[in-house]
């Protein structure tokens, strides 16, 4: 008979199959593009094998208790897709709706797997996060120096990315760095969250902190994301003012000052790209004021919100209609109309809300929440999976804390 309690006790001895799967899957999530032929993570087959063999090991996860109901509601919403006529801005085919359902359901598998692994083995991922930030930054520098080669590279590894085609056709004034993804804004939000995660979880190594700070500045610069820049600056100021996670001492302070001077010098001597940012539409977005309360909300998001609210159907309190296109930027309405209120609440809890974690841990999730809220970033699968990894990491912390508190009470 299966001893449920002993099965889930944390251990420092990693099962070989668990370890191999974790290393391959985490490497894929942080460093690799999607399959070049269809939008799915390269590690999905391995995750599927692990889940077939070990799904019972994830039973302790609170969110898994409701997963069957969530699957049913999402499936019903998908079946409604070809029948619903409610004013969507563009058509969502039934095939596309099924593909979207598959993407979101398998993303929860990643969450369950990572929560199990982090809880069971207490594996830290600060080094993985650190090197992924460096990797994203290096590709960004490469895209800036060797733009034509980078575009060719993107066409090979990410053939469905529309940005290279738009650039080659001349429809874009400036090339915004988007890593292996589709939207540069999503890259900015994700890297902002990763950098905060590293600084909060690994606050000791001053020189690595400096490298991370330089990397986030460079990446935000190349993505040209107003939202990413605003969120990063705000959160970094809060972390500096209210925590000790970004304090520097001794020689590190001198290094930080020198690096800041070098960054200012670099910006001044590369003013052309700043002018390109201005010409590419950032200035237009900053000046885009209209009758919606005086602001257009960075590209019409307030107007998008009002438009989405007008299309609300009482059906969405239970299930969605399996269709996209009611909004183009507001993630909350997108998800609510896609799968209904219960599924929306489930997503919010899994991705963003954890009990008994420090307020500084929530800071890490804010860039992902903002990206979801104003950019529907979860439609970018690797963004969603990174969010799942970070959320699973903090969920595992909660489970371990509860376990050890229970053990102390028993003793």
N, C-alpha and C positions, 0 to 999 in steps of 0.2 A: 504494500500500500504506500502511495506517495506521501512522504513527510513534507507537507506544504511549508511549514515554518523553517525547517532546516534547509530546504531548497533555496530559499531567498535570503539566507543570512549572508552578509557581506563577506568577501574573501579576498585575500591578496594573491591567491593562487589562481591564475586565469586559465580557464579551460582552453585547450589549444584551438578547437574549432571556433569558439567565441572570439578568441584573440585574432585569428586570421580574418574572420568576417569583419570584426570591428576595424582592424587596420585598413583593410581594402575599402570598406564602405566610407570610413571617415576621410580617407585620401580622395576618394571620388567626390564626396560632397564639397570638400574644400579646394580641390585643385583641378578637377577635370571638367570639361564641357559635357553637355548631354550627348546621347547617341546622335551621330550626324544624320541618320536616316529618319528618325522620329523622335519626338520630344519625350524622352524618358531617361532617367539617370542610368549611367553605365553599371552601377552596382546593384540595380534592381533585381537581376536574376539571382545574385548571391543572397540578397536579403530574402527573397522568396524562398530559397532553399532553407535558410536558417529558420524562417518563420514556420515553414512546414514541420520542421523537426522540433522546434523549441517554443512554439507559441504558448504552451502551458506555463512557461517560465515568466510570462508577462502578466499573469493573473493578479498579482498584487497591486498592479497599477490602477489607481482609482478611475482614471478616464476610460480604461478598457472595459469596465463594468457596463458602461453605457454605449459602447461602440456598436453593438448589434442593432440597437434602436436607431443610432445615427446612420448606419448603413441603410437600413430600411427607409428612413425618411429621405435620404439622398437619392436612393434608387427610385422611389415614387416621384420625386421632383424631376428626375431625368425622364421618366416615362411621360410626364406631363408636357415636356418640351415641345413635341410636334403638334400638340393640341391647343397650346395657349396663345392667345392673341391679345397682347396688352400694351402695345406701343413701344416695343424695343427699337432702339435706333438702328440696329442691324440684325439680320437674321442669324440665329444660332441653329445650325443643322443638328439633327439627332445624333449623327456620328460624332460631331464635335462635342456635344453634351456628354456622350458616353466616354469619350477620351478625357474630358475634364473630370468626370466622376472617378475614373481610374487613377488619374494623377493625384487627386486629393486623398482617396482611400489609401493608396500605397504610401503617401507621405505620412500618414498616421502610423503605418508599420515602422517607418524610420523612427518616429517618436517613441514607440513602445520599445523597440530594440535598444535605442540609446539610453532610455530611462533605466531599463533592466541592466545594461552593462555598467553604466555609471554607478548605480546603486550597488550592484554585486561586487564590483572590483575597485570602486573609488578611483578610477583612472582620471588623471588630470589631462587637460587638452590645451594648456597654455602654450606649449611649444608648437603644437599644430596650428593654433590661431596665429601665433607670431610669424611663422614661416608662410602661412597663407597670405597674411598682410604684405609681407615682403614680395611674394610671388605676384600678387595683384598689382603692386606698385611697379615692379620690374616690367611687367607687360605694358603698363601704362606709359612708362618712359620709352619703351620700345615703340609703342604706337605713335608717340610724339616725334621721335627722331626718324623712324623708318615707317612712315605712315602707309606708303604704298605696299610695302612688304607685309605689314600687319593686316591690311585689308585683304590681301591674297590669302594670308594665313587664316583669317576669320572665314573667308568663303569656303575654305577646305574643311575646317573643324566645326563650323557653325553655318552650314549652308542655308538654314532657314532664317538667319538673322537678316532683317531687311536693311539695316543701316549701311553696310557696304554698297548695296545696290543704289541706295539713295545718294550716297556720296559720289559714286562713279557717274550717276546720271546728272549730277550737278544740282540736285534739288535741295541739298544742304549746304549752307554757307561755311560751316565749320564742322570738323569731325570731332564728336564728343566720345571720349573713351568709355566703352561699355563692357570691358572684360570679355567673358564668353557669353554674356547675357544679351538681352534685347534692349533694355532701358538703362541709360547711364545713371538716372536718378536712383534706381534700385541698387546699383553698385555703391553709390555714395552712402545710402542708408545702411547697407550691410557692413561696409568697411568701418563706418562710424561705430556701429554696434560691436564689431569684433575688436576694434582698438580699445574701446571702453572696457570690454570684457577682460582683455589682457592686463590693462592698467589696474583694474580692480582686483583681479584674481592673482596677479603676479606683480605686486608693487615694489619688490625688493631690488631687482636688477636695474640700476639707473641707466646704464648704457642701452639696454634693450628698450627701455621706456623712451629714450631719445629717438631711437630708430623708428619706433612705432609712431611717435609724434610727427617725425619728418614724413613718414610714409602716408599718414592720413592727410597731411597738408598737400602732398603731391597728388594723391589720388583724387581728392576733392577738386583740386585745380584742373585736372584733366577731364573729370566728368562734367564740370561746369554746372553742378546741381545747386541751385539756390536753396532748395529744401534741405539737402544734405549739409551744406555749409551752415545754414541757420541752426539746424538741430545740433550739429557737432559743436559749434561755438558755444551755444547755450549750455549744453551738458558739460562741456569741459570747464566752463566757468563755474558751474555749480559744484563739480567734483573738486576743483581747486579750492573753492571757498569753504566748503562744508565737510571735506574729508582730508585725510593725509595721504591719499593714494598717489598724488602727483608731486610730492615734496622731493626736492633735490638737495643734496648736501655735498660739501667739499668740491672736488674737481668737476663733478657733474654739473654744478651751477655754471662754472666757467664754460664748459662745453655747450650747455644750452644757450648761453648768451652768444657764443661764437656762431652756433648754428642759426640762431635767429637773424643775426647780422648777414650771414651767407644767404639765407632765404630771401631777405629783403633785397639784397644785391641781385640775386637771380631774378626776382620779379621785376625789378627796375630795368634790368638788361634784357628781359624777354617780354617787353610791354606789348609786342605784337599779338601774342595770344590773348592778352587781356582785351585788346581792341577787337579781336575776333569774337570773343565772348560777347562783347557789347553789340557787334554787328549781327551775331547769330540770333539775337532775339531776347537776350536777357534784359537789356535796357527796355525793350518794348514791354516785357512782362512786368518790370518794375513800375512802368508808367501806365499800366493797364487799369485805369479806374473807370468805373461805369456806375450805373444807377443802382446796382445791388449793394445798398448800404455804403456806397462810396468806393468800394473796391471790387475788383474782378476776381480777387482771391487767387492770385498766381495761376493764370491760365484758365479762368472760368470755373473754378471748383465750387464756388458758392452758387453759381448759376446751374452747375451740374447737380448740386445737392437739391436745389428747388425743383429741377426737372425730374429728378428721381422720386422725390416725395409725391409729386403729382400722380405718379403711376403706381402708387401703393395699392395693393389688393389685400383684402382681409384673409385671403387664402394663405398669404405669407406668414401669418401667425402660427401656422402648423407646418406647411411644406412650401417649397418654392416652385418655380416653373421650369427650372433647368436651363434657363436662358440668360445670356449676358446681353449687354448693350443698353440697359436702362440708365446706366451711368457710365462715364468713361474714366473717372478718377476717384470716386468715393467708395472705398472698400467696404464700408459697413453696409451700404445699400446694395452693392454688388452681391455680397454674400447672403444678405437677408432675402433678396429676391431670387437668388439662385437656388437656395436650399431651405429657406424658411427660418423662423426664429429659433427653434430648439437647436438646429445645427449651427446657427450663428453663435449662440451662447456657448456651445461646445467648443467651437473653434477659438473663441475669445479666451476661454478658460485654459485650453491646452497651450495656446501660443503666448499668452501674456500675463495671466493671473495665477500666482502661486502663493500659498499660505506659508507664513512663518519664515520668509526669507528676509534678509536685510534690505533696507530701502536702497542701498547702493546697488544691490543685485537688480532691482527694478530699473535702475538707470540704464543698464545694458539693453533691456528690452524696449526702451522708449524709441530708439531709431527705427526698429522693426515695426512698432505700433504706428509711428508716424507714416512710414512708408506704406503700410497697409491702408491707413486712413485716407491719405490724400493722393495715393498713386496706385492703388490695388496691386501692391508689390507681390502678393502671394501667387499671382498668375505666373510669375517668374519662378519656375520650380526650384532652382538652386537657392534663390532667396528664401523660399519657404522652408527648404531643408535646413539651411543654416539657422533659421528661426527655430525649427524643431530641435536641432542639436542643443542650442543654448537653453531653450525651455526645458528639455529633458535633463540637462546638467543640473539646473536648479531644482527640478522636481526630485531628482535623485538625492540632492542635499536634504530636502524636506523629509523624504522617506528614511534616510539614514539618521537624521536628527530624531525623528519620532521613534525609531527602533532603539536608539541608545537611551533616550529618555525613558522608554518603557522598561529597558533592562535595568536602569538605575532604580526605578520604582520597585521592580521585582526584588532587587537586592536589598 
